């Protein structure tokens, strides 16, 4: 549209300058006048284009190209170290070298704007123009949070694959973690009738919101894609028991989730709980690490 508008005004000023005939000021054109969309080629695209997807998201339009690019199989750099990653909520991720990656909590930061715009949407009359505008503003707020989360995932994954030759991660079953608690039936002592007892659903809802906010699934998918492109080996291991096992001697050290520091009574190993889990995750891919080193 901007190109067409620019050409119309350029032709108008050219006619005014020449002074031949009537200049003809450009007229307003309605939104239903054009049935075609023109995109400008802004940069070269590598590979062979297979599909082109045009989508609309909260009033903005995006064009996505899926291309096939032939590249030689990258090899991991043997000089780079290996690392284990423990995903969490207190910290976004904890590395086996003791590094903690902060959890930005994008949803919690943007919650105030979301609540205000959701309330404004609820006050608008259905099928009204103002309701459409309020709905668009709410969608834009969600899109901002979504883009912030994806940007953080891309930057974090990029820095990890560039600094390591092997990355061990948890094979997280997110659907199981966010499953709704089963109802609990009980009997009232006075009447003897069956009632539903508290099952912690309210607390679980807050935990589920935090799990969805951190976006483990999206991050691991991005990390796997970048690792394959950079020649970094990524291995997913079963995380069961990684927090309850000592990374120093391998002994079983049971502890509640509220206990954030690991202290082994057998070997005296003392370190932060998530660091201990990350080191156990890395230790479970010892055979793969030896193969990569060779």
N, C-alpha and C positions, 0 to 999 in steps of 0.2 A: 504493500500500500504506500509506503514512504517513497519508494522508487517511482511509482506512478504519479504521486503528488509532486515530486521534484521535477519530473519531466513535464508535467502540465504547467507549472510555474515558469520553468525555463523557456518553454515555447511561448508563454504569455509575454515575458519580458523581451524575448527576441522580436516578437511582433510589434511591441511598443517601441522598441529601439529603431526598427526599420521604418515605422510610420506608414506602412503599406496596409490599407484596409483596416478593418475593425480588429482591435487587439483581442477582445473576447476574454474577459476575466474568468478563470476556472470556476466552474459551478460545483456546488456540493453534490456528492454522490452518496446515495443510500447504501446501507450495508448489504442489501440484497441485489446490488447491481452486478457484482462479480461472482462467478462460480468457480474460480481457479485461485490457486495459491502459488506464489513464486518465491523460491528461496535462493539466496545468493551463496555461491560457492566460496567459502571464506578460507579454507585451508585444505591441503592435499590429504587424501585418505589412503592409508596403506592397505595392501591386499586387495582381494576381490570382494566386492559388495554382494552379499547374499540376500539380505532383507533390509528394508527401511521401514521404521515404525514412527508414525506421527501421533503424538498423544497430547492431551490437554490436562493440565494439572492446576486447579485453583486459578483459572483465568490466564495461565501462561501455557505456551505451546513449546514442545520439545520434539526434536527429530533425532532418532537413534539409528545408527548404521551398524549392522552386524557384518563383519568382514572376516575372510579367511586369509591369514597371514602365514606364510611358510617361513619357519625359522629352524635353525639347528638346535638340537637338544642341548640346553645349557647344563653345565656341570657344576656341582657345588665347589666352592673354594675351600680346600682343606685347611687353609690358614685361619679361617673364621671359626669361632667356638660354636658349640651346641647349647641349646637352652630349653628348659621346661617352663611351661606357662600354666599357672593356676588361675582360672577365672573366678571372679568374686563380685560382691556388691559393695563392700567397704572400700576396696580398691578395684579398679576396672580389671587389672591383671597384675599378678605377682610373678616375677621371673626367678628362676633358680639361682641367679647370682645375687639375689637379695633386693633387686630393684622393684619398687612399687609404682605402677602406673595409675594415676589418679582417675577416679570415676567422675566425669563431668556432670552427670545427672541432668541432661538437657530437659527432660520432661518436668522435673521438679522445678528447674529454673523458670521454665515457661508456663508453669501451672497457673500463675496469677492471670496472665493474659488469656489463657484458654478458658478459665472459669468466667472471667468477665465477658468474653465474647459469646460463650455458651448461654449465659444468662440473658444477654441482649437478644440472642436468637430466639430464646424461649418466649420472650415478651412480644415478639413480632406476630402480626396476624398472618395466618396461613395463606399461601399463594399471593402474597403482596410483594411489591417491588422492594420494600425495605427488608423483608425477610430474605429475599435473594441476596441482597447486599450483605446482610449480617452472616448469611451462610458462607458467602465467599470470603469474608474476613476470617471466619473461624477456620476455613480450609487453608488459608494462607498461614495462619498461626501453626497449624499442624505441619504444613509443608516446611516451615522454617525449622521446627524441631527435628523433623525427619532428615533434612539436609545437614543440619549441624551434627547429628549422630553419624550419618554416613561419612561426612568429611573427617570426623575424628577417627572412624574405623579405617579409612583409607590411609591417613597419615600414620597411624600407629602401626598398621600392617606393613606399610612401606619401610618404616624405620627398622622393624624387626627382621624382615627378610634380607635387608641390605647388610645387617650386622651379624648374621648367623648362617651357618651351613646346614643346620638341622634344628627344627622346632618341634618339640613334643607338646601336644595339647590334649585336653580332655575330650573324650567322646561323650559330650553332654546330651542327655535326653531331655530337651527343653519341654516337650509336651508332657512328660511325666512330672517335671518339677512344678509346672503351673496347673496341674490337675486339681479340680475342685475337691475339697475334702468330702469324704463319704458321710452321709447323715448318720446320727447316732440316736437310736431309739431307747427310751427308758420308761420306767413305770413310776408314776407319782405315788408317794407313800400313803397319802390319805385316800384317794379315790381308786387307786389301782389301775388307772387308765394309762395308755401309752402316749408319750409325748416325745418330741424331738429335743434332745439335750444339746447344749453348746458344743460345737465341733471345731471352733477356731476359724470359721470361714472368714470373719471380718479381718483378722490378723493375716490370714493367708492371702486375702485380696490385696492388701498393701504390699506383701512380699511379691506377689505376681506382677504388680504394677512396676516394682523396681526391676524385676527380671526382664520384663518387656522393654523397659527404658534403657537398660544397659545394652541390649541387642547382641547377645552372644552368638546367635545363629548367623546373623548378617556379618559380624566381624570374622567368624571362622571361615565363612564362605569367601570373603574378600582376601583373607590371609592365605587360604589355599590357592586361590587364583594367582596372587602375586608371587607366592613361593614357587609355583610351577613355572612362571615366566622368568623368574630370577635365578633358577637353578638351585633353590633351597629345598631341602627335603622336609616335608611336614608329615608327622605321624600322629594319629589319634589313638590314645590308649584308654583303657577302662579306668576311670578315676576312683573306683570303689576302694575305700580303705586308705587312700593316700594321705588323708589328714590324721588317721589313727595309727600310722606306722612311722617309726623313727627312721629318718633318712640317714642317720649315722650308723646304726647297728641292725636295723631291720626289725626290731622288736615291736610287739603290739603295745600301743600306748593309748587306750581309750580315753576320750575326753568329750565333754559337751560342746555344742556349737558356740556357747558363750565364752568358752576358754580360748583366748586368742593367742596364747603363747605355748609353744611346745617345749616341754622339759622331760627328757627321758630318764627314768630312774635306773636304767641299766648301764648306759654309757655316759650319761651326763650331758648329752647334746641339748643345747638350749638355743632356740631361735623362734622367730615369729611363725605362727601356725601356717600361714599361706606359703611362706618360703620353704618350710619343711615339705608341704604337699607338692610344690613345684619341683623340688629336687627328687621326690619319689616318682613323679611323672616322667622326668628325664631318665631316671634309672631304669624304668620299664622298657625303654627302647635301646638298651645297651647293645643288642645284636645288630640293630639297624645302624647305630652309631659306628660300630666297628667296620661294617660293610662300607659305609660312606667314607670313613677315614682311609680304608685300603684303596 
